[in-house]
Amino acid sequence: MSDIDDIDDFFASSSSSDDGLDLINNHKIKNERFIEETVQQYDCETYFGHFRISRHLTTRITDLYRESNYFKKNRHGQFGKIPADDQVLIFMWFVGHQTASFRDVADRFNITLSSLHRIIERLTYFLSNYSPQIIKWPNDEEKQESEISFRANGFPMAIGAIDGCHIKIDKPDNDPDSYINRKGYYSIQMQVVCDHNRKIIDFFAGYPGSVHDSRVFRNSPVCNTLEEKCGPYFLLGDSGYPLHKRLMTPFKDRGQLTRKQFNYNLKLSQNRYRIEHCFGILKQKFRQLYHLKFRNITKIVHFMRACCVLYNIAIDDEFLEEISEDFSASNAQIQAVPQNQGILEEEDIEEDQDAKRIRDRIVDALFI
């Protein structure tokens, strides 16, 4: 969805005011010149702590946004257009603070609530629709690089890992029961494939939280094109996914695994950590993903994808490892969908025989 005119129902509480992106009236000012005076004094670490990306990446995103129609079509309000630089900073502050209310953010940056809503709308759509340039399947050279990394960690011919993540939302207006997941809260599913560097190479989202991973996978575009996309390689998934010629999953452990099968499961688990780590970093960097308060499901998916675009842009950020270490220490609080959701749906129980033969060959090769 690339039409900026479709953003008017992003928030249930969005104002219908016609005064555009306007600064808050003087008598309502709560934090005057916060960007000009306070933010400019931040050192690199403080800046990253609040905005979740480094200054040079903020500049890169701002330059792209400034040249887009999402910024150029802004209407001038009573006090003029809010600069692109300020809009990006406001959006990054919002996306990076889990507990920040709309009112708190508006007051901090000295703007009206309607201005804040429009900034979040425009940056969300801008980033979401920029995803084809940022979230891309690897080319042949990149596949080889990923395979070498996975091979070095004990699992040859793999180029990525796939998993699902639940994003908590408020109770939806339509069919709310279908959004209740196994943990008892309302959520939307987000399926992601990442490479050896934890870079997101495929994104699919929008299914209610009650839907099983395997069903989400079967209905995702990547499922129907997996053989074409992977070529001779394959992805790694947990037991929530069906075994596929290009998707290797673990053996069910019913107490009868052979030493070879146990070794295979161990090697697969040791390489699947990348996708769980990816989700952990994604949520810790952009903390609104812990619980999205937006109302429209389609727009929620756009926001989720926008966060994944930001994540990929910042994948090489010099502060990334600091967040990675924090994730390792707080793994219990920040995690992807549990690795074992139970057995697959009934229709998945009969596994692909060709895929089983491929897996058996890998089992033998790993035990040498």
C-alpha positions as CSV (number, residue, x, y, z in Angstrom):
1,M,0.0,0.0,0.0
2,S,1.8,3.1,-1.2
3,D,-0.9,5.7,-1.3
4,I,-0.4,8.3,1.4
5,D,-4.2,9.0,1.4
6,D,-4.9,5.6,3.0
7,I,-3.3,6.6,6.3
8,D,-6.3,8.3,7.8
9,D,-7.5,5.3,9.8
10,F,-4.1,4.2,11.2
11,F,-5.1,5.1,14.7
12,A,-8.6,4.9,16.2
13,S,-7.8,8.1,18.0
14,S,-6.3,10.1,15.2
15,S,-7.5,13.7,15.0
16,S,-9.5,14.9,12.0
17,S,-8.1,18.4,12.3
18,D,-7.2,20.1,9.0
19,D,-4.3,22.1,10.4
20,G,-1.7,19.6,9.3
21,L,1.6,19.0,11.2
22,D,1.5,22.0,13.5
23,L,3.5,22.9,16.6
24,I,1.6,22.9,19.8
25,N,0.3,26.2,21.1
26,N,2.6,28.2,23.4
27,H,0.4,27.9,26.5
28,K,0.6,24.0,26.1
29,I,4.3,23.7,25.7
30,K,5.8,21.1,28.0
31,N,9.3,20.6,26.6
32,E,10.3,23.5,24.4
33,R,13.3,23.2,22.1
34,F,14.0,19.6,23.2
35,I,15.6,18.6,19.8
36,E,17.5,21.8,19.4
37,E,19.0,22.0,22.9
38,T,18.8,18.6,24.6
39,V,19.2,16.1,21.8
40,Q,22.1,18.0,20.3
41,Q,24.0,17.6,23.5
42,Y,23.6,13.8,23.6
43,D,26.8,11.8,23.3
44,C,26.8,8.8,21.0
45,E,25.8,6.3,23.6
46,T,22.9,8.4,25.0
47,Y,21.7,9.2,21.5
48,F,21.6,5.5,20.6
49,G,19.9,4.6,23.9
50,H,17.0,6.9,23.1
51,F,16.7,6.6,19.4
52,R,17.8,3.0,18.9
53,I,20.1,3.8,15.9
54,S,23.2,5.9,15.6
55,R,23.3,9.4,14.3
56,H,24.7,8.6,10.8
57,L,21.9,6.1,10.2
58,T,19.3,8.7,11.3
59,T,20.8,11.0,8.7
60,R,20.6,8.3,6.1
61,I,16.9,7.6,6.8
62,T,16.1,11.4,7.0
63,D,17.7,12.0,3.5
64,L,15.6,9.2,2.0
65,Y,12.4,10.4,3.7
66,R,12.9,14.0,2.7
67,E,13.0,13.0,-1.0
68,S,9.8,10.9,-0.7
69,N,6.3,11.9,-1.4
70,Y,5.4,11.0,2.2
71,F,7.3,14.1,3.3
72,K,6.8,16.3,0.2
73,K,3.0,16.0,0.4
74,N,2.9,17.2,3.9
75,R,0.5,20.1,4.4
76,H,1.8,23.2,6.0
77,G,0.1,23.9,9.4
78,Q,-0.4,27.1,11.3
79,F,3.3,27.2,12.2
80,G,4.8,25.6,9.1
81,K,6.0,22.2,8.2
82,I,7.9,20.2,10.8
83,P,11.4,19.4,9.3
84,A,12.1,15.9,8.0
85,D,14.9,15.6,10.6
86,D,12.6,16.3,13.5
87,Q,9.9,13.9,12.2
88,V,12.4,11.0,11.9
89,L,13.7,11.7,15.5
90,I,10.1,11.8,16.8
91,F,9.2,8.5,15.1
92,M,12.4,6.8,16.4
93,W,11.8,8.0,19.9
94,F,8.2,6.6,19.7
95,V,9.2,3.2,18.2
96,G,12.1,2.7,20.7
97,H,10.2,3.4,24.0
98,Q,7.8,0.7,25.1
99,T,6.1,2.8,27.8
100,A,5.9,6.1,26.0
101,S,2.3,7.2,25.6
102,F,1.2,9.4,22.6
103,R,0.7,12.3,25.0
104,D,4.2,11.9,26.5
105,V,5.8,11.9,23.1
106,A,3.8,14.8,21.8
107,D,4.7,16.9,24.9
108,R,8.3,16.0,24.8
109,F,8.7,17.2,21.2
110,N,6.3,20.1,21.6
111,I,3.8,19.0,18.9
112,T,0.1,18.3,18.9
113,L,-1.3,14.8,19.2
114,S,-2.7,15.0,15.6
115,S,0.8,16.0,14.4
116,L,2.3,13.0,16.2
117,H,-0.2,10.6,14.7
118,R,0.5,11.9,11.2
119,I,4.3,11.6,11.7
120,I,3.9,8.0,12.8
121,E,1.6,7.2,9.9
122,R,3.8,8.7,7.3
123,L,7.1,7.2,8.6
124,T,5.4,3.9,9.0
125,Y,4.2,3.8,5.4
126,F,7.4,5.2,4.1
127,L,9.5,2.6,5.7
128,S,7.1,-0.3,5.1
129,N,6.9,0.5,1.4
130,Y,10.7,0.9,1.2
131,S,11.1,-2.8,2.3
132,P,11.8,-4.2,-1.3
133,Q,15.1,-2.3,-1.2
134,I,16.0,-3.5,2.3
135,I,14.4,-7.0,2.9
136,K,15.6,-9.1,0.0
137,W,16.3,-12.7,-0.6
138,P,20.1,-13.3,-0.9
139,N,21.8,-13.6,-4.3
140,D,24.0,-16.6,-5.2
141,E,27.1,-15.0,-3.7
142,E,25.3,-14.1,-0.5
143,K,23.9,-17.7,-0.3
144,Q,27.4,-19.1,-0.5
145,E,28.5,-16.8,2.2
146,S,25.7,-17.9,4.5
147,E,26.3,-21.6,3.7
148,I,30.0,-21.2,4.7
149,S,29.0,-19.7,8.0
150,F,26.4,-22.4,8.8
151,R,28.8,-25.1,7.7
152,A,31.5,-23.6,10.0
153,N,29.0,-24.0,12.9
154,G,28.3,-27.6,12.1
155,F,25.4,-27.6,9.6
156,P,26.3,-27.5,5.9
157,M,24.0,-26.4,3.0
158,A,21.8,-24.1,5.2
159,I,21.4,-20.5,4.2
160,G,18.9,-19.3,6.8
161,A,16.5,-19.9,9.7
162,I,12.8,-19.4,9.9
163,D,10.5,-18.9,12.8
164,G,7.4,-17.0,14.0
165,C,7.0,-14.3,16.6
166,H,3.8,-13.1,18.3
167,I,3.3,-9.4,18.6
168,K,0.9,-8.5,21.4
169,I,-2.0,-6.2,20.5
170,D,-5.1,-4.9,22.2
171,K,-8.4,-6.7,21.8
172,P,-9.4,-6.4,18.1
173,D,-12.9,-5.2,17.2
174,N,-13.5,-8.0,14.7
175,D,-13.3,-11.7,15.6
176,P,-11.2,-11.1,18.7
177,D,-11.2,-14.8,19.8
178,S,-9.1,-15.8,16.8
179,Y,-6.3,-13.5,18.0
180,I,-5.9,-15.2,21.3
181,N,-2.7,-17.2,21.2
182,R,-1.5,-20.2,23.2
183,K,-0.3,-17.9,26.0
184,G,-3.7,-16.4,26.4
185,Y,-3.2,-12.9,25.0
186,Y,-4.2,-11.2,21.7
187,S,-1.5,-11.2,19.1
188,I,-0.6,-11.1,15.4
189,Q,1.9,-13.5,13.9
190,M,5.1,-12.4,12.2
191,Q,7.1,-15.0,10.2
192,V,10.7,-14.1,9.5
193,V,13.6,-15.7,7.7
194,C,17.1,-14.5,8.6
195,D,20.5,-15.3,7.3
196,H,23.7,-16.2,9.1
197,N,24.2,-12.5,10.2
198,R,20.7,-12.3,11.6
199,K,19.7,-10.1,8.7
200,I,16.0,-10.4,7.7
201,I,15.7,-11.8,4.2
202,D,11.9,-12.6,4.2
203,F,8.9,-11.1,6.1
204,F,5.3,-12.2,6.3
205,A,2.7,-11.1,8.8
206,G,-0.9,-10.6,9.5
207,Y,-2.3,-14.0,10.7
208,P,-4.1,-14.0,14.1
209,G,-2.3,-15.4,17.1
210,S,-4.3,-18.6,17.2
211,V,-3.1,-19.8,13.9
212,H,-0.3,-22.5,14.0
213,D,3.2,-21.8,12.6
214,S,2.8,-24.5,10.0
215,R,-0.4,-23.0,8.6
216,V,1.2,-19.5,8.4
217,F,4.1,-21.0,6.6
218,R,1.9,-22.9,4.0
219,N,0.0,-19.7,3.2
220,S,3.1,-17.5,3.0
221,P,4.6,-16.6,-0.4
222,V,8.0,-18.1,0.6
223,C,6.5,-21.6,0.9
224,N,5.4,-21.8,-2.7
225,T,8.7,-20.5,-4.0
226,L,11.1,-22.2,-1.6
227,E,12.7,-24.6,-4.0
228,E,13.3,-21.8,-6.5
229,K,14.6,-19.4,-3.9
230,C,16.9,-21.9,-2.1
231,G,18.2,-23.9,-5.0
232,P,20.4,-26.7,-3.6
233,Y,20.3,-25.1,-0.1
234,F,17.7,-25.2,2.7
235,L,16.3,-23.3,5.7
236,L,16.3,-24.5,9.3
237,G,13.0,-24.5,11.3
238,D,11.7,-25.9,14.6
239,S,9.2,-28.7,15.1
240,G,6.3,-26.3,14.5
241,Y,7.1,-26.4,10.8
242,P,6.5,-29.2,8.3
243,L,9.5,-31.1,7.0
244,H,10.2,-29.9,3.4
245,K,12.9,-30.6,0.8
246,R,14.1,-27.1,1.4
247,L,13.2,-26.8,5.1
248,M,14.9,-29.1,7.6
249,T,13.2,-29.6,10.9
250,P,14.1,-31.7,14.0
251,F,13.1,-35.3,14.7
252,K,10.3,-35.6,17.3
253,D,11.8,-36.7,20.5
254,R,9.6,-39.4,21.9
255,G,12.4,-41.1,23.8
256,Q,13.5,-43.3,20.9
257,L,16.0,-41.1,19.0
258,T,19.2,-42.7,17.8
259,R,22.5,-41.1,18.5
260,K,22.7,-39.8,15.0
261,Q,19.2,-38.3,15.2
262,F,20.0,-36.7,18.6
263,N,23.2,-35.2,17.1
264,Y,21.3,-33.9,14.1
265,N,18.7,-32.2,16.4
266,L,21.5,-30.7,18.5
267,K,23.3,-29.3,15.4
268,L,20.1,-27.9,14.1
269,S,19.3,-26.2,17.4
270,Q,22.8,-24.7,17.6
271,N,22.2,-23.0,14.2
272,R,18.6,-22.0,14.7
273,Y,19.6,-19.6,17.5
274,R,20.2,-16.9,14.9
275,I,16.5,-16.4,14.3
276,E,15.6,-16.3,18.0
277,H,18.5,-13.8,18.5
278,C,17.1,-11.8,15.5
279,F,13.7,-11.5,17.2
280,G,15.2,-10.6,20.5
281,I,17.3,-7.8,19.0
282,L,14.3,-6.6,17.0
283,K,12.0,-6.3,20.0
284,Q,14.7,-4.8,22.3
285,K,15.7,-2.2,19.7
286,F,12.1,-1.2,18.8
287,R,10.2,-1.7,22.0
288,Q,6.8,-0.7,20.8
289,L,6.7,-4.3,19.4
290,Y,6.3,-5.6,22.9
291,H,2.7,-4.4,22.8
292,L,1.2,-2.4,19.8
293,K,-1.6,-0.1,20.7
294,F,-2.8,0.6,17.2
295,R,-6.3,-0.4,16.2
296,N,-6.3,-1.3,12.5
297,I,-4.8,-4.7,11.7
298,T,-3.5,-3.8,8.3
299,K,-1.7,-0.8,9.6
300,I,-0.3,-2.8,12.5
301,V,1.4,-5.1,9.9
302,H,2.8,-2.1,8.1
303,F,4.3,-0.9,11.4
304,M,5.8,-4.3,12.1
305,R,7.4,-4.4,8.6
306,A,8.7,-0.8,9.1
307,C,10.5,-2.0,12.2
308,C,12.0,-4.9,10.3
309,V,13.2,-2.4,7.7
310,L,14.8,-0.3,10.4
311,Y,16.4,-3.4,11.9
312,N,18.0,-4.3,8.6
313,I,19.3,-0.8,8.0
314,A,20.9,-0.8,11.5
315,I,22.2,-4.4,11.3
316,D,25.8,-3.2,11.0
317,D,25.4,-0.5,13.6
318,E,28.4,-0.2,15.9
319,F,26.1,-0.5,18.9
320,L,24.4,-3.7,17.8
321,E,26.6,-6.0,19.9
322,E,25.7,-4.1,23.0
323,I,22.1,-4.9,22.5
324,S,23.0,-8.5,21.6
325,E,24.8,-9.0,25.0
326,D,21.8,-7.5,26.8
327,F,19.5,-10.0,25.0
328,S,21.6,-13.0,26.0
329,A,21.3,-11.9,29.7
330,S,17.5,-11.3,29.5
331,N,16.6,-14.2,27.2
332,A,13.8,-15.3,29.5
333,Q,12.0,-12.0,28.9
334,I,12.6,-11.5,25.2
335,Q,12.0,-14.6,23.1
336,A,10.4,-15.8,19.9
337,V,7.5,-18.2,19.8
338,P,8.4,-21.2,21.9
339,Q,10.5,-23.7,19.9
340,N,8.1,-26.5,20.6
341,Q,4.4,-25.6,20.2
342,G,3.4,-29.3,20.3
343,I,2.8,-31.6,17.4
344,L,1.9,-30.3,14.0
345,E,-1.6,-29.9,12.8
346,E,-3.2,-33.2,11.8
347,E,-2.9,-32.4,8.1
348,D,0.9,-32.1,8.5
349,I,1.6,-35.4,10.2
350,E,2.3,-37.3,6.9
351,E,5.8,-36.0,6.1
352,D,7.2,-35.5,2.6
353,Q,9.1,-38.7,1.8
354,D,11.7,-37.0,-0.4
355,A,12.3,-34.5,2.4
356,K,12.8,-37.4,4.9
357,R,15.4,-39.0,2.6
358,I,17.3,-35.7,2.4
359,R,17.2,-35.3,6.2
360,D,18.4,-38.9,6.6
361,R,21.4,-38.2,4.4
362,I,22.2,-35.1,6.4
363,V,21.9,-37.1,9.6
364,D,24.5,-39.6,8.3
365,A,26.8,-36.8,7.1
366,L,26.7,-34.9,10.4
367,F,27.7,-38.0,12.3
368,I,30.9,-38.7,10.5
